[in-house]
Amino acid sequence: MMEFKDQLGRVIKLAERPTRIVSVVPSQTELLFDLGLDEEVVGLTKFCVHPNDKWKSVQRVGGTKKLHFNVIDDLKPDLIIANKEENTQEEIERLAQKYPVWISDIRSIPAALEMIKQVGELVGKRGQAIQLADKIQLEWDGLKDKAKEIKVAYAIWNEPLMLAGNDTFIHEVLTWMGFENVALKFNDRYPSASSLQLIQAEAEIVFLSSEPYPFDESHQKQFVRKLPQIERGFPLVDGEMFSWYGSRMLLATAYFKRLLMELSLRR
């Protein structure tokens, strides 16, 4: 019997290397496939859209916060991969009564890299996971402090406008690159903010994310009309690059380099 500790400090026991894995976290689902577990992943959520061919062909088990327990039972998993924030405590506790459930808790870049290594150990892909984490670390080191303290607000929801604040992975990504996250002035993980508050917080730019709220060009135009005081505008950004903490972090570096270049032209 093998014992593994998850990122909440819980211990799970596996009799052997898992061969029937259900992942209920999109970014970690992508990681599992990128580690070569094409046959072992038997269930994923409707939001696990990467890789696209797997999203189309692998059994879906509901949404991240509304799982279909009967479907999961039919799959007979020997391991479930979950996350403290993306899944509900009630549903995960229910699953843990039947199955080994490994839970991540990620609010920093180091925690994300450690998760990759721990998942690799858990599923028998230790070497590949270490290699991937080391490569991500090297690429992200090249992004460190490149934004030069641009004051930014990162919008995750509209009406009410909500921002990514302190103690979130998005905040850590922003600060890693050198942005100053004005949402810290509102003392909440996901604070609401009025137009006046954004101005008072001296936001220079507002990122409009593609998820969880799908901001588009129509919202962008509305904000430009409503808040001309925001000097550097309201660029639409890819939420996956800012919030997916698995192997997508490797793809994110090229995206961020382009974004930083575009922002430099807005000065």
N, C-alpha and C positions, 0 to 999 in steps of 0.2 A: 504494500500500500504506500503510495506517494502522497506527501503532504505539501500544499502550496499555500502561501499567505497572499491575500489580495491587498488592494490599496486602502482598504478600511481596517486592515489588521485581522480580518477573518481568516480562519484556516479551513481549506477544503481538502478533501481526500479523494484521490483517484486510484483505482485499482491498476490501471494501465494507461498508456497514451490514448487520449480521446480520439474516437473515430466518428462520432456523431455529435457535431457541435451546432448549437443554435446561438446565433449572435443577435442581440436586440439593440445594438448600438451601431449606427451607420459607419462611422469612421473606423471602428474596430472590426467591422465586417470586411471592409476594404483591406485592412491590414492582414487579416487571416488569409485572404486570397493572395495578397502580394507575398505572403510567406510560403505560398505553394500548396495551400490546403483546399484544393479544388474539389476533392472528393469528400473531405471530412465535414465541410460546412453544409448542413442539411436543412437549415432554416434561418431566415433573416426577416427583417421588417420591411414594410412597404416603402420606408424611407432609405433603405440601404441600396441606393441607386448606382453605386460603383462597386465592382465593374458592371457595366450595363448588361452584358450577356448573362451574368450570374443573377442579376436582379430579375431578369426575364424568365430564367429557367429554374431557380431554386425556390422551394416552397416558402411562401410568405406566412408569417405568424402574427399578422396584425401590425399595429403601430407601436412606436416606442413607449407610449403611455396607455395603450389600450391593446394588450396582448390577447390572442386567442388561445386559451389554455388547452382546449380540446385538440387543436392542431399541433401544439407542442407535445402533448401527450402521445399523439399518434406517431410523432417522429422519434420517440424514445431516445432523447438526447443523453449522452454521458457527460456533457459539459454545456453550461450556458454562460455566455459572456455578456455582462451588463455594466451599467454605469450609474453612479449615485444620483447624478443630476438628471440625466436623460430618461431614466426609467423611474417609475413610482415605487416608493418603499413598500407599499401594500402588495403590489404585484410581484416584486422581487422576493419578498418574504414568503409569499405563497409558493413560488417556484422552488425556493430553497428548501421547502419541506419535502420535496420529492427528488431534487436533482442537485448536483454540485454547481453552485453559482459563483463565478469569480467576478468581483465588482471593482471597477476602476473609479478613481476619484482624482480628477485632473484639473488643476487650476494654475499650472505653471509649465514652462518649457521642460525643465528637468523632470517633472512628474510624467510628462508625456513620453519622454525618452525612456524613463524607467518602466513605464507601462509596456512599451514595445518589447523591451528585454524580458519582462516578466511573462508576457503572453507567449513569447517565443519559447521560454523555458517550459511553460505550462503545456504547450501543444507539441513539444518535441522538435522545435525549430530554433534552438538556442543560437547556433552559429549564424544563421541567416538574420535573426533579429538583432544580434549585436552588430553585425555588419551594417544593417539598415540604420540603426540608431546612431552609430558613429558617423555615417555619411550625412545624416540629417544634421547632427551637431556641427559638423564641419561647414555645411552650407549655411546654417543659421548664424554661425559665428561671423560670417561675412556680411550679415544684415545688421549687426549690432550697432545701435545708436545712429543709424544713417539718416533718420528723419529730422534730427537736429531740433528737437523740442517744439515741433509744430503743434499748436493746440487744436485737438480734434475731439469731436463727439462721434460716437459710433452708434447709429440708430438700428435697433432690432425690431421695432414695432411702430405702427402709426395709429393715431387717433385712439388712445393717447400716444404721443411720441415717447418711446422708451429707449433708454440707452444701456449699453454694456458698461457696468461700473466696476468697482473694486472687487477683488477676490474672484475674478472670472478669468477663464483662459483667454478670452478676447482681449481683456485688459492687459494681460501678460504679453500677448503678441504685440500689441500697440507699444507698450513701454519697452519691450525688447528692441524694437526698431527706433526708439528714441522719441516717439510721439508723447505729448503731454495730454492725458485723458481728462478732459474737463468734467466728466461725470463724477469724478472723485469728490467734487464740491457738494454733491447731493447726498452723500452718506447712505448709499444703498447699492446692493449688487446690480439691480436692474431698475434704476430710478426713472420716473416720469419727468419730463422737462417741457416747460412752456417755451414759446418763442422768446419771451423776455428773459427767461433764465439762461437760454443759450447765449444771448447777447451779453448778459451780465457776467457769464462765465468766460467771456472773451474767446469763444470758439472761432477759430480761423477757417475751419473746414468741417463739414459734417459728412461722414461716410453713410451712404444709404445701402444697407446690406440686402443681398438676395434671399436671405433666410434668417430667422423663421418667417418674417414678413417679407413678401416678394415686392420690394420697392422696384419701380420701373421709371421710364422716362417721364411719364405723366406726373408722378410724385416729384420727380426732380424739378420739373418746370414749376410746380406749385410752390415748392420751397424757395426757388429762386425769386419768385414774385413776392412771397410772404416775408422773406428774410434777406433782403439785398445787403444787409450789414455783414453777412458772413462772406468775408473777402474772397476766399478761395473756392467757394462753391460747394456743391453737393454731388460729388462723384458717386456713381453706382459701383459697388464693390462685390466681389464674389465671397459670400459668407462662408462657403466651404473652406476657403483658404485661411480664413481667420479663426474658424472654430472647429475644424476637423483635426484631431490630435493623433492620428495614426500615420500611416505611410504617405498620406496626402501632404504631410509637412514637407516631403521632399519635392513635390511639385510646386508647393507654395513659394519657394524661394525665387524662382524665375518670375512668378507673378508679382511678388512684392518688389523685385528689382524694377520691373516695368512701371509699377504703380509709383514708386519713389521718383522715377525719372519723369513721369507725367506731372507729378506734384511740383517738381523743381521748375517746370515750365510755366506753372501757374503763378509764380511769384511776380 
